[in-house]
Amino acid sequence: MLEYAGSQRAGLREREAPRLLAVVRSLDWVLLASVAALVVVGLWGVAGVTKFAVPNDPTYYLNRQILYAVVGAVVLVVAALIDPDLYRRYWRWIFGGTAGLIAFVFLLGHAANGSTRWISLGFFTFQPSEFGKLLFVLALAGMLAERQRLIGEWGTTMKVVLFAALPVLLVFIQPDLGTALVYIAALAAMLFVAGAPWRHLATLASVAVLLVAGVLWIGPAAGVTFLKGYQQQRLTCFTHPTTCPVAAGYNLDQSEAAIGSGQFHGRGPNGATQVRFGFLPASDTDFVFAGYAEQRGFIGAAILLGLYLLVLWRGLRVVTVARDLFSAVVAGGIVVALLFQIFVNVGMTMGIAPITGIPLPFVSVGGSSMISNLAAMGVLLAIHARGRASRRRR
C-alpha cells in the first residue's frame, strides 16, 4: 500500500472538520493555479478551433465554454470546501445514484454518432457517464475504506470488482468503450493505492487480457460480436494500419496532417486549413488536440502538456498528504483517470492509441467534461487541505 499522511495513524478517528480559514490556508495553491492556467489555455484553444464553426458568430462556442468554465469554477470551490469524509459516509447512496443516472440514459437519453450517452434538460445537455467518473471513484473508495482491514482477502477484492462492473457495463453498452476504460483504469489505481495484494492485481490483469482477447478475437471468430462495427474498425486500423481502408483511416490521416503542419510556431486560426475548411473531423471535441496543435504549433502543445504534467504531479502529491485511506484512494483514482484520458486522447491524434470518444480534459468543447473535471479538482483540493490542516493541528 502506498504511504500517505494517514497511513501511520490507522487508529485515529478524528473527523471534526477544520475551520474554514485553516482549510483555505492549507489549499494547494500550485494545483489550483495550474488548473486555472489549463482552463485558460483550453479556452484559448477553443477560441481558435471554433472560430469558423458558426458563420457570422466566431465566439459562439467560446462563450458557451466560458459559461461552463464559470459553472465548473463554482463547483470546484464548493467541492474544495466540503469535507471528503461526507462522501465516505454516503458511498452507498453515491454508488446507487451513479448507476441509476447512467442507466437513466437508456430511458430518456438521445443518440448521437451511434451512441446513447446524453440527457437533454432543454437548456443543457449533459452526459451522465462524465460525472460518473468522479462519483464512481468516490463510491468505490468508500467501499474500500469500509473494508480496509480485509483488503488482503480475495473476497474483498472480488466484491469491489463486482460492484464496479455494474457502471462499467452500463457505460460499455451505451456504447462508450473509451469511458468504460477510464472507469477500469480508475478502479485499478484505487485497488493499488488501497493496498490490494500483488497476486490479486496480477490475476485481475490476466482476466482483463482474456476478456480483451475474447471481445476482439475469440468472440468474433465464433460469430459473436461485442463491439459495434465502427469500434471494430477503429481497433483494426490501430493494430493493422496497413490493412485499414482509406475511409476508415481518414480521421487519423487528417489529424496527423494537422499536427505536422503546425510545425514550431503554429499556423494561427486563419492559416490552419485543416480546421478552418473542415478537413479535420471533430476538431473541437475528440480531435481538439490536433486542431490546437495546428494553430498553436509545438510551443502551444508544449505549454498544454506541461500544464497537464504539473497538475498530475500535484495530484499525485495529494495522495501522500491524505489524512486517511479513503482520501488517498480517491486522490489516486482521480489522478490516474485524468492521466488515462490525457494519454488516450492525445495519443489517438498521433496514432499511438486507438481512436475513442474520450474528450481532452479542460480543452474539448462540452459542459459535462469541463464541469466534472473541475469538480474532481475541487475534491483533490479538499483532500489536500484536510490532510495538511489535520497535520498542523497535531
C-alpha positions in Angstrom: 0.0 0.0 0.0 1.3 3.5 -0.8 2.4 5.6 2.1 0.2 8.6 2.8 -0.1 11.0 5.7 -2.8 8.9 7.4 -1.2 5.5 6.9 0.7 5.6 10.2 -2.4 6.8 12.1 -4.8 3.9 11.5 -6.3 4.2 14.9 -7.0 7.9 14.6 -10.7 8.6 14.2 -10.6 12.4 14.2 -13.4 13.6 11.9 -14.0 17.1 13.2 -13.8 19.4 10.2 -11.0 22.0 10.4 -12.1 25.6 10.4 -12.7 27.3 7.1 -9.6 29.6 7.5 -7.4 26.6 8.2 -8.8 24.8 5.1 -8.2 27.9 2.9 -4.6 28.2 4.2 -4.0 24.6 3.5 -5.1 24.6 -0.1 -2.6 23.5 -2.7 -2.3 26.8 -4.5 0.1 25.5 -7.1 -2.5 22.9 -8.1 -5.3 25.5 -8.2 -3.2 27.9 -10.3 -2.2 25.0 -12.7 -5.9 24.1 -13.2 -6.8 27.7 -13.8 -4.0 28.0 -16.3 -5.2 24.8 -18.0 -8.7 26.2 -18.3 -7.4 29.5 -19.8 -5.2 27.6 -22.3 -8.2 25.4 -23.1 -10.4 28.5 -23.8 -7.6 29.9 -26.0 -7.6 26.7 -28.0 -11.4 26.6 -28.3 -11.4 30.2 -29.5 -9.2 29.2 -32.4 -10.7 25.8 -33.4 -14.3 27.0 -33.3 -13.7 30.5 -34.9 -15.2 29.4 -38.2 -17.7 26.8 -36.9 -20.7 29.1 -36.8 -21.0 31.6 -39.7 -21.1 35.3 -38.5 -20.6 34.3 -34.9 -16.9 33.4 -34.2 -17.3 33.3 -30.4 -20.4 31.1 -30.2 -18.7 28.1 -28.8 -16.2 30.1 -26.9 -18.9 31.9 -25.0 -20.6 28.6 -24.1 -17.3 27.2 -23.0 -16.6 30.2 -20.8 -20.1 29.7 -19.2 -19.2 26.1 -18.5 -15.9 27.1 -17.0 -17.6 29.6 -14.7 -20.1 27.0 -13.5 -17.3 24.5 -13.1 -15.3 27.0 -11.1 -18.2 27.4 -8.7 -18.5 23.7 -8.4 -14.7 23.4 -7.7 -15.0 26.0 -4.9 -17.9 24.1 -3.3 -16.2 20.8 -3.6 -13.0 22.2 -2.1 -14.9 23.3 1.0 -16.8 20.1 1.6 -15.1 17.6 3.9 -14.4 14.4 1.8 -15.5 12.3 4.8 -19.0 13.2 3.8 -18.6 11.1 0.6 -17.2 8.2 2.6 -20.3 8.1 4.9 -22.7 8.1 2.0 -20.9 6.0 -0.5 -23.8 3.6 -1.0 -26.1 6.4 -2.0 -23.5 7.8 -4.3 -23.0 4.4 -6.0 -26.7 3.8 -6.4 -27.2 7.3 -7.8 -24.3 6.9 -10.2 -25.6 3.6 -11.6 -29.2 4.8 -11.7 -28.2 8.0 -13.6 -26.2 6.1 -16.2 -29.0 3.6 -16.6 -31.5 6.5 -17.0 -29.8 7.4 -20.3 -31.4 4.3 -21.9 -34.9 5.6 -21.0 -34.7 9.3 -21.8 -31.3 9.7 -23.5 -30.8 10.7 -27.1 -28.5 9.2 -29.6 -25.7 10.8 -31.5 -22.9 9.3 -33.6 -24.2 5.8 -32.9 -24.2 6.2 -29.1 -26.9 7.0 -26.5 -25.0 8.9 -23.9 -26.7 12.3 -23.3 -29.8 13.5 -21.4 -31.3 16.8 -22.5 -32.7 19.2 -20.0 -33.7 21.8 -22.6 -31.1 24.5 -21.5 -28.3 22.0 -21.0 -27.4 18.6 -22.5 -25.3 16.6 -20.1 -23.5 13.2 -20.2 -24.0 11.2 -17.0 -21.0 9.0 -17.6 -18.7 12.1 -17.5 -20.0 13.0 -14.0 -19.9 9.2 -13.2 -16.1 9.2 -13.5 -15.9 11.2 -10.2 -18.9 9.6 -8.5 -17.6 6.1 -9.4 -14.3 6.9 -7.7 -15.9 8.3 -4.5 -18.3 5.3 -4.2 -15.7 2.6 -4.6 -13.2 4.4 -2.4 -15.9 4.4 0.4 -16.3 0.7 -0.1 -12.6 0.1 0.1 -12.2 2.3 3.2 -15.0 0.4 4.9 -13.3 -2.9 4.3 -9.7 -1.7 4.8 -8.9 -4.3 7.5 -9.9 -7.1 5.0 -8.2 -5.6 1.9 -5.8 -8.5 1.7 -8.6 -11.1 1.3 -9.9 -12.3 -2.1 -13.5 -11.8 -1.0 -12.9 -8.0 -0.6 -11.2 -7.6 -3.9 -13.9 -9.5 -5.7 -16.7 -7.6 -4.1 -15.2 -4.3 -5.2 -14.7 -5.6 -8.7 -18.2 -6.9 -8.9 -19.7 -3.6 -7.7 -17.5 -1.7 -10.2 -18.7 -4.0 -13.0 -22.2 -2.6 -13.0 -21.5 1.0 -14.0 -18.7 -0.1 -16.3 -21.1 -2.5 -18.1 -23.8 0.2 -18.3 -21.3 2.6 -20.0 -19.9 -0.1 -22.3 -23.3 -0.9 -23.8 -24.2 2.7 -24.5 -21.8 2.1 -26.3 -18.9 4.1 -24.9 -15.8 1.9 -24.8 -13.4 4.8 -24.1 -15.2 6.0 -20.9 -15.6 2.4 -19.7 -11.8 2.0 -20.0 -11.4 5.2 -17.9 -13.5 3.6 -15.2 -11.4 0.5 -15.3 -8.2 2.5 -15.1 -9.5 4.3 -12.0 -10.5 1.0 -10.4 -7.0 -0.5 -10.9 -5.4 2.6 -9.4 -7.8 2.5 -6.3 -7.0 -1.1 -5.7 -3.3 -0.4 -5.9 -3.4 2.6 -3.5 -5.7 0.7 -1.1 -3.1 -2.0 -0.8 -4.6 -4.9 -2.7 -2.0 -7.8 -2.8 0.0 -8.0 -6.0 -1.3 -11.5 -6.7 -4.8 -10.1 -6.8 -3.8 -7.3 -9.2 -1.9 -9.8 -11.4 -4.8 -12.1 -11.5 -7.2 -9.3 -12.4 -4.8 -8.1 -15.1 -4.7 -11.6 -16.6 -8.5 -11.8 -16.6 -8.7 -8.4 -18.3 -6.3 -9.6 -21.0 -8.5 -12.7 -21.6 -11.6 -10.5 -21.8 -9.9 -8.3 -24.3 -8.9 -11.3 -26.4 -12.5 -12.6 -26.1 -14.0 -9.4 -27.3 -11.5 -8.7 -30.1 -10.7 -12.2 -31.4 -12.3 -15.2 -29.8 -15.9 -13.9 -29.9 -15.8 -12.7 -33.5 -14.2 -15.9 -34.6 -17.1 -17.8 -33.0 -19.6 -15.5 -34.7 -20.3 -13.4 -31.6 -19.6 -9.7 -31.8 -19.4 -7.4 -28.7 -18.4 -4.2 -30.4 -20.1 -2.0 -33.0 -18.8 -2.0 -36.5 -17.1 1.3 -36.2 -15.5 0.3 -32.9 -14.1 -2.9 -34.6 -12.8 -0.8 -37.5 -11.0 1.7 -35.2 -9.2 -1.1 -33.4 -8.4 -2.9 -36.7 -6.9 0.3 -38.1 -4.8 0.7 -34.9 -3.5 -2.8 -34.8 -3.2 -3.3 -38.6 -2.8 0.1 -40.1 -1.6 -1.3 -43.5 -4.9 -3.1 -44.0 -7.1 -0.1 -42.9 -9.5 1.1 -45.6 -8.9 4.7 -46.8 -12.3 5.9 -45.5 -11.7 4.3 -42.0 -8.3 5.9 -41.7 -9.4 9.3 -42.8 -9.7 10.8 -39.3 -6.3 9.8 -38.3 -4.7 10.9 -41.5 -6.2 14.4 -41.2 -5.2 14.5 -37.5 -1.6 13.7 -38.2 -1.5 16.2 -41.1 -2.9 18.9 -38.8 -0.3 18.3 -36.1 2.5 18.1 -38.5 1.5 21.3 -40.4 1.5 23.3 -37.1 5.3 23.0 -37.0 7.0 25.1 -34.3 5.0 28.3 -34.0 1.7 27.2 -35.4 -0.4 28.5 -38.3 -2.9 30.5 -36.3 -6.7 30.2 -36.7 -6.8 31.9 -40.1 -4.0 29.8 -41.6 -4.9 26.4 -40.1 -6.6 25.0 -43.2 -7.3 21.6 -41.7 -9.6 23.1 -39.1 -10.8 26.2 -41.0 -12.0 24.2 -44.0 -13.4 21.2 -42.1 -10.9 18.6 -43.2 -10.2 17.6 -39.6 -13.4 16.0 -38.2 -14.4 16.7 -34.6 -11.8 19.4 -34.3 -13.5 20.9 -31.2 -14.1 17.6 -29.3 -12.3 14.3 -29.9 -9.5 15.7 -32.2 -9.2 19.1 -30.5 -5.5 18.5 -29.7 -4.8 18.1 -33.4 -6.6 21.3 -34.2 -4.9 23.1 -31.3 -1.5 21.9 -32.4 -2.1 23.0 -36.0 -3.0 26.5 -34.8 -0.5 26.9 -31.9 2.3 24.6 -33.0 4.9 22.9 -30.9 5.1 25.8 -28.5 1.4 25.7 -27.7 1.4 21.9 -27.4 4.4 22.0 -25.1 2.6 24.6 -22.9 -0.5 22.5 -22.7 1.3 19.2 -22.0 3.5 20.9 -19.4 0.4 22.1 -17.5 -1.0 18.6 -17.6 2.2 17.3 -16.2 2.2 19.9 -13.4 -1.4 19.1 -12.5 -0.7 15.3 -12.5 2.4 15.8 -10.3 0.5 17.9 -7.7 -2.4 15.4 -7.8 0.0 12.5 -7.0 1.4 14.6 -4.2 -2.1 14.9 -2.8 -2.1 11.1 -2.3 0.9 11.4 0.0 -0.7 14.1 2.3 -4.1 12.5 2.5 -5.3 12.1 6.1 -6.8 8.6 5.7 -7.2 5.7 3.4 -10.4 6.9 1.8 -8.9 10.2 0.8 -5.7 8.6 -0.6 -7.8 6.1 -2.7 -10.0 8.9 -4.1 -6.9 11.0 -5.0 -5.3 8.1 -6.7 -8.4 7.2 -8.7 -8.9 10.8 -9.8 -5.3 11.3 -10.9 -5.0 8.0 -12.8 -8.4 8.6 -14.6 -7.2 12.0 -15.6 -3.8 10.7 -16.8 -5.6 7.9 -18.8 -7.8 10.4 -20.6 -5.0 12.7 -21.5 -2.8 9.9 -22.8 -5.5 8.2 -24.9 -6.9 11.5 -26.4 -3.5 12.9 -27.3 -2.2 9.5 -28.3 -5.0 8.8 -30.7 -4.4 12.0 -32.6 -0.9 10.9 -33.3 -1.7 7.2 -33.9 -0.1 5.8 -30.8 -3.5 4.9 -29.2 -6.8 3.7 -30.8 -9.4 6.3 -31.6 -12.1 6.6 -28.9 -14.6 9.1 -27.8 -12.7 10.3 -24.8 -12.6 14.1 -24.6 -9.4 16.1 -23.8 -9.8 17.4 -20.2 -10.3 21.1 -19.8 -10.0 21.6 -23.6 -12.6 19.7 -25.5 -15.9 21.6 -26.1 -18.6 20.4 -23.8 -20.1 21.3 -20.4 -20.2 17.8 -18.9 -16.5 17.2 -19.3 -15.5 20.7 -18.1 -17.7 20.8 -15.0 -17.0 17.2 -13.9 -13.2 17.6 -14.3 -13.3 20.9 -12.3 -15.4 19.1 -9.6 -12.7 16.4 -9.4 -10.0 19.0 -9.0 -12.1 20.5 -6.2 -12.2 17.2 -4.4 -8.4 16.9 -4.8 -8.0 20.4 -3.2 -10.3 19.4 -0.3 -8.3 16.2 0.3 -5.0 18.2 0.4 -6.4 20.9 2.6 -7.9 18.5 5.2 -4.7 16.4 5.2 -2.4 19.5 5.8 -4.8 21.0 8.3 -5.0 17.8 10.3 -1.2 17.5 10.4 -0.9 21.1 11.6 -3.4 20.6 14.5 -1.5 17.6 15.7 
